[in-house]
């Protein structure tokens, strides 16, 4: 399960994830002077947002009402796709933001899906397994035909896993007997149509994206992970697998953190020791031979690569000036605010954005969906090979878009002057062009070209 580090917001910065997503989108449209305002409006708004309030008989004998959301942002490039998260801070706006990020992520990774996301506001730490099963079944039955193998396909996200997806599948299958319903949800257990390699797919995608950016000389003095000092925030599915995969490539993981705080050992940490300590105490904090640090300190440690792999809104206007990593690779969705993006860009710290870096999860979800449709199961090597190909290609596409935009910037500015009166854009193109804006522009262009080719119905 993913952890939620609490870092106090010491400025009045707006941390609403939906506002963050809108600002990121607006920034990208600054590079697209010819994108029609109608399309901008279309892409900014979710196609459908559903909120369900449902009662659950909890194991302690009480009845509790939970609030769940499912947002379908876009189906332009294919069925909506996106995870389902269980967390006390889930809100309609957070789910709206996450759904739009899925649209752009699927387009960057070039998988034929649109974007969607779901969430239930609940605290899994205070619920037992039977409660979570009841919540999942009731939530999925409330959604009814708003999800489906060719319309909107859930997957794991924060605090949900293969077991949760098995309940999602079972509930949907009970309500829709007589067809192959396996592709209605991805991230399922291996023996219920899951794909080899899905559990570690997000982390493996992060590895491949990181290798591809290092390979492209994004850091003048580092072309591989061997010998790199790495800091990981978050000890959930993504953080733990990134630890393992980066270690295998010769990186030193010098610090990690969970919701209780962080631990540091400049000589490098040992995963088995952390896991044993966490099993005994419930946290990474306090492991023998490590220095205890706060989550704020964790993010600000000097290192080669910082991987925020917990929740959104972690790198912000207040701490961005103190981030001392050479490179930030976003394992979580939305960990960096737009203000922090600008500060890091000015300071020359590249950020590999979530919609590229953590796309490995949805790429292997796509593989799972294809396998389910064909009633096949691929072996692990095939999944790795195909994931490597897609992540490397996506990373190269984003890097190429960044140089293209950088080169065309004077022409873009000129075009903007001409079109601005007709199509006002809220943000002028930023300099330097960040990888996030490049990824957005690539994604928007891909979605726009399909939207235009399909036409607006009727
Ligand atoms: N929850 C993951 C994400 O944010 C995976 C989504 C999926 O596989 O559909 O990318």
Boltz pocket constraint, residues with backbone or C-beta under 6 A from the ligand:
constraints:
  - pocket:
      binder: B
      contacts: [[A, 81], [A, 82], [A, 83], [A, 84], [A, 105], [A, 153], [A, 154], [A, 155], [A, 156], [A, 157], [A, 158], [A, 186], [A, 333], [A, 358], [A, 359], [A, 361], [A, 362], [A, 363], [A, 365]]
      max_distance: 6.0
